[in-house]
Amino acid sequence: MNDILDAILAPESTTADFAALPLPESYRAVTVHKDEAEMFAGRTSQEKDPRKSLHLDDVAVPELGPGEALVAVMASSVNYNSVWTSIFEPVSTFAFLERYGKTSPLGKRHDLPYHVIGSDLAGVVLRTGAGVNMWKPGDQVVAHCLSVELESADGHNDTMLDPEQRIWGFETNFGGLAEIALVKSNQLMPKPKHLSWEEAAAPGLVNSTAYRQLVSRNGAGMKQGDNVLIWGASGGLGSYATQFALAGGANPVCVVSSPKKAEICRAMGAEAIIDRTAEDFRFWKDEHHQDPREWKRFGKRIRELTGGEDVDIVFEHPGRETFGASVYVTRKGGTIVTCASTSGYTHEYDNRYLWMSLKRIVGSHFANYREAWEANRLIAKGKIHPTLSKTYRLEETGQAAYDVHRNLHQGKVGVLALAPQEGMGVTDPETREKHLPAINRFRNA
């Protein structure tokens, strides 16, 4: 690994140099273990601690198949799917790996007693498999997390509809929280040149997810002038949704849980902000009953911020805790678009407010190839910026996942893999200088 790192850090290294580097037999990776899948049995989600389930192991370098690439990972990041994997919710990810293992001999590689996790990376291509023409050893890349087989016609209009669609590093093995990762070559995209390794690794999953959910015609199809309610507007997903709303001429109504998070939204340019903690919005009377009076109070507060208008779009991801309120406050004919359920998967809402007001609920999951590429292009052009707030070392990933699980973070939490320190990997300092305040916005907060 030291030879690989030396080659990456040497600006004169060529494609031939990288191709000639011998691959190590093993590499360090963050894993969960199959024989520990029941370690948190009987505990609530909040009682489950990723620091106890995530391990840093030496694992074997996987066999490289056709259409694939091995990438030296300089940096990665923690997403909520890393938290789900670490606490074995809603199911153990080993169920995904077992299912994948039954599809083909190459799929069998993923069915192991350990799972290398992580759905983001920024790094350098080391090897490409047969049939890969677009990428070569030495290319600096980021990876989106859509893994599909594309053998079925179902996925050729929208790759997210492929019956063998998976999220890399969550439903596949050999993810990005490691020194080496195995990806399909069509997951690779050019690394934004003005960003450091850890900054470039942070947006992938959440930026693409927010793009499809909010901007794409496969999601809400946001337009200029729309009022967009964004839950967790300073968080990993919400911080990108807020940027997309502002960049697209919409009016974000940002819901946050502290004055500090409200300040971050203001720094991004948002004006309509609701601190749900300070204003004590409680949408549930108890575990089984919601409080419609709180929905109404929430709707009134939104109209105070929008000049009397209801929201056209709700950017949903908390799920159970907020979904009833989301359906209620959406305007007639509006859209609730949901991509996750971090507070619970069983959603409850009063259907009268949906059907009688012709509202739509749209399910959205990650992004297709084109959407992921467009989202990364906006990062590369400096139109959308990373929301990295803090970076950990690979051996500290358990703590990073714990912070995300407990909502102790702002924006995105990064993880250095091979990169010796933060701030490395910038090859376009001019563009960086132009956008530096926005790049550092979440760090400064």
N, C-alpha and C positions, 0 to 999 in steps of 0.2 A: 504493500500500500504506500510505503514511503516513496518508491520510484514513481508510482502513479501521481502522487501529490507533487513531487518535484517537477514532473513534466507539465502538469497543469499550471504550476506557478512560474514556469519558464516561458516568457513571451515568444521565444524563437522556436518552440516545439511545433513540429509539423504533423500532418496526418500520418506520414510514414513512421514518425517517432512513436506516436500513440499505438499504431497498429503493431509495432514491434515489441511493445511492452508485454512481458508475460503476465498473465492474470494470476492473482493469488489463488490458493486453494480455498481460502475462507476469508470472511470479512465480518466486521462487527455490525450487529443489527439489533434493533429493539423488537422484542418478541413477546407474545403470550404463549403459554404452554397448554397443550390439550389436556393433560392430566390435572390441570388446575381449573378447568372450566366450571366446576361447582364450588369453588373456594368461597364465593360470596352468597351461597344459597341461604335463603331465609332473611337476608338483609334488604333494607330499602335501598333505592338507588343512591341516596345521599350518604349512606353508610359505607358504600363500596369505594375503596381507595385504589386508584390506578398505580400508586407508588408500590403497592404490594403485588400487583399482577404483571407489571411490565418489567421485562428482564433485558439486560444487555448481554447478548450471547455471541460467540463465534459460530457462524453458520457456513455451510458449503456454498460456493459459487454455483448457481444453477446452470444447467445445460441451456445453451442458446439455440432457439428454434428459428425456423424461417419467419421472416417478417418481424423479427424482434431485435432489441438492442440491449446491451449491458451498458449502464451509465454509472460513472463515478459520481457519487452524490456529494456535492459540496455543502448543501444546506437543504433542509426540509422544513415542515411546519406541522403543528398539531391542529387537527380539525375535530369536530364533534364526533365524527365516525371513529376517530382514534379513541375517544372516551368510551363510546359504545363497545368497541372491541375490548378495551381494558376491563370493563365491568361486566362483560358477557351479556349485554342487553341489545336488542330484545331477545336475541338468541346468541349462542356462541357462534363466532365466525367460522369455527371448524366445520359447521354444517354446510357453509358455502363452499369451503375448500373440498370437502368430501364430494359434494355434488359436481364441482368442476372436475375433480379427479376422474369421474366416470365418463367424461365426454370424449377423451382421446388419450393416446400415450403422452402427448405433450401436456395435456391437462393434468395428468397423473402426477407431474412434478410438483404441483401445488398442494397436494394432499399429504401433509407432513405432520408430525407431532408438535411442531411449532409453527407460528404464523408471524412472518416479518411484516409489520404494519406500516402505514403511512401512505397518504394519497397526494403528496406534493413533493416536488424536487426541483432543484436547480443544480446542474452539473455538466459533465463532459462525457461525450460518447466514447466508449472504449472499444466496443465490438458491435458489428451489425451482422444479422443473419442473412441467409439466402433471400434474394428478392428485394433487398433494401437498397434503393438507389438514391434517395433524397438526402440521406444522412451518412456521414463518414466519421471515423475516429478523429477525435480532437474538436468536434463541433460543440459549441457551448449551447446548452439547451435548457428549457424547462419542460415539464411533462404535465399534460392534463390527465385526469384519472378515468377517462372512459375507455374501457376494454370491451371490445365486441368481436364476434367471429365473422359477421356479415356473410354468412352462408345462406341465410334466409332472405326472401324478398321483403319481409316485413321491415327490415332495418334500412332499406336503401333510400327511402324518402326522408326518414329521420332516424339516425343511428341509435337514438335512445330507445327506439321501439324494437330493436333486434331482440329476439327471444333469448339470445345468449349474451345479453348486455350485462356487464359487471362493473363495479367500481374497483379499480386497481388499488391494492393495498388494504382493502376492506373485504371484498369478495374474492380477491385473488391473493396469492402469496407474493413474496419478494418486493415489498413496498419500499417507500422512499425514506423511512426513518432508519437509515442504514448507510454504510459506506459505499455499497454497490446496490443497484436496483435493476430488476428485469422488467422491461416494458415492451409493449408492441410499438413498432417504429412510428405508427401513425398517431401515437400519443405525444410525440415530440413536437415542440415548437421552438422558434428562436428565442434565446434568452434576451430580454430587454437590456441593451448595452449600457444604459445609464444607471442601472441598479447593481447593488452588491449581490453576492450570492444569496444571502439570507432574505434580502428584500425581494429578489426575483422569485424565490421559492414560496413566499407567503400568499400571493393572490390566487394561484391556480384553481383550486377547488371552489372556494367561496366566490371568487370573481366571476367564474364561468356560470356557477349556479345562479347568482344574482342576475346576470345578464339574461339567461334564458327566462328566469322567473318574471322579470320585470320588463325587459326591452323586447325580447323576441316575440314573434307572432305565435310561437308555441306556448308562450306564457300569457302575460297580461297585455302585451302590445301597447305599452305606455306611449302617450303622445304629449305634445306640448300643452301646458296648462292643466294637466291632470293633478288632482290632489291625491297624494300617495301616503297612506298610513304605513309607517315602517316600525315594526316592533324591534326592540334591541338595536336601535339605530347606530350605536357606536360599537357594536360587537363585530364578530368575524364576518357574518353575512350582511348584517344591517349597514355596516360602514360602507360597503360597496353599493348596496341599494341606494343609500343616501347620495353617493357620488353620481350614480347613474341618473337618479331623478333630477339632480341639479344640472348635470351636463345635458340632459335631454329637455330642459325647459319645463319640467314639472315642479310641483310644490310639495316637497317632502314634509310630512307631519311626523316628527321623530319622537318615538316613545323610548324613554330611558329610565334608569333606576337610581340615579344619583346626580348631584350638581356637577361633579367632575365629568360624567359622561355627557351631560347637557352642554358643557363647555366645548367638548370635542366636536359635537354636532355644529355648534356655532362656528367653530374654527373651520369646518368644512364648507360653511356658507348657508347652513339651514337657519331659518328664523322661527318656524313653528315647532315648538318643543314642549313635550309633556313629561314631567318627572313623576312617574306613576307612584313612586314611593312617597315623595313629598306631598302629593295630592291625595294619597291614601286610597287609590282605587283598589277595591277588593271585589272581584267578579264572582267569587264563590262565597256563599254563606257558611257552608261546611263542605265536607268531602263529596256530598251527593247533590247539593242544591246550589244553582247559580242565583245571582241577584240581578234581575232585569233593571232594577232602579239604578244600579251602578252602570249598566250599559247606557241608560239614558243620560246619566250624568257625564259619562265619557263622551257620548255623542255631542252633548251641549258644549263641552270643553273644546272639542274639535272645531265646531262651528264658530266659536269665539276666535279661533286662530286662522280660520279660512275665509272670514268675511261672510259667514252664514251658510257656507256650502258643506255638504257631506263629502266623504272621500270617494273617489272614483275607483281606487285600487287599494286593497290591503295586502301588504307584503307579510305573509304569515309564515312563521316557523316555530313559535313556542308550542302551538298545538292546544292541548286540553285546557290549559289555564286561561287562554285568551280567545279561543275560537268562537264561543258564543257572542262575545263582545264584537269580534271582527265581523261576523255576519250581520249583526244588528246595525253597526254604524256605517256600513257601506251604502252608498247612494242607490237609488232605484236604477236597475240595469247595470250596476257596477260589478266588479270582479274581486273575489278573494282568491289569491293564488298562494298555494301552500307547498313547501318543499321539505318540511321536517315536523317533528313533534317532540321537542326537547323537554317539554313538561308533561308529556303523556300522549299516547297514541290514540286513546279513545276520545274522540271529539263529540261534544254535545252542543247543539244549538237549536233555537226555535225555528222550525222550518217555515212557519208563516212569513217570517221576515225574508226568507229566501225566495219561495215560490211566488208569493203574491207581489213581490217587488222585482221579479224577473232578474234576480242576481245570479251570478255564476260562481261556482267553486271549481278552480282549475288545479289539478295536480301537476307539479313540476319537479323533475329529478335531474340533477346535475345539468348537462348540456350536451348537444351533439357535437360532432367534429367541427362543423362550421362555426357554431356559436362559441365554442372554446377558443378557436383561432381568432375570431373577431374580438372577443374579450381580451385576449392577450395582446392583440394589435393595439387596442386602446391604451393598455399599460405601456407598451413600447413607444407610443406616440406622446406619452405624458398627458393624456386626457383623463386617465384614471390612475390613482396612485396607491401604492401599497399602504396598508394600515398596520404595519408591524410596530408593536409596542415594546416587546422584550424578546431576548434571544437566550436560549439555553444550550448547553453542550449535550451531545448525544446521550451521555450517561445520566443526564438530568431530565430525560424525557418523562419519567414518571411524575416528577414535580410539575412539569409543564402541563401534562394531561390533567393532573389534580387541579391546577389553577383554572383550566378551562371548564372542568366538571363543576367547580364551585363558583364559576362566574367571577373569579378574582382578577380577570384580565381585561384589557381594552383591546379592541381590534383583533389582530392575529398575534399568535405566539410562535416564534421561529425556533429552529433547532439547527445548530451547526453540526455537520457530519465530518467531512474531511477538511473543511475550511479551518485553518488554524485560529482565525480571529474574525471578528466582524469587520465590515467595510471593504472586503476584498472583492475582486471580480469586475470592477467598473472599467469599461473600455470607451465610454463616451462621457468624459467629465464635463464637456460644455453643456450638453442637455441636462446633465445632473444638476449643475449649478443653477440652471434656470428654474428647476422644480424642487430645489432642496427644501424650502420651508414646507411644502406639501408632503414630500417624502418623509420628513421627520415629524410630521404633525402628531402622530400617535406616540412617538418616543418622547417628545417634549411634554406631552400630557401626563 
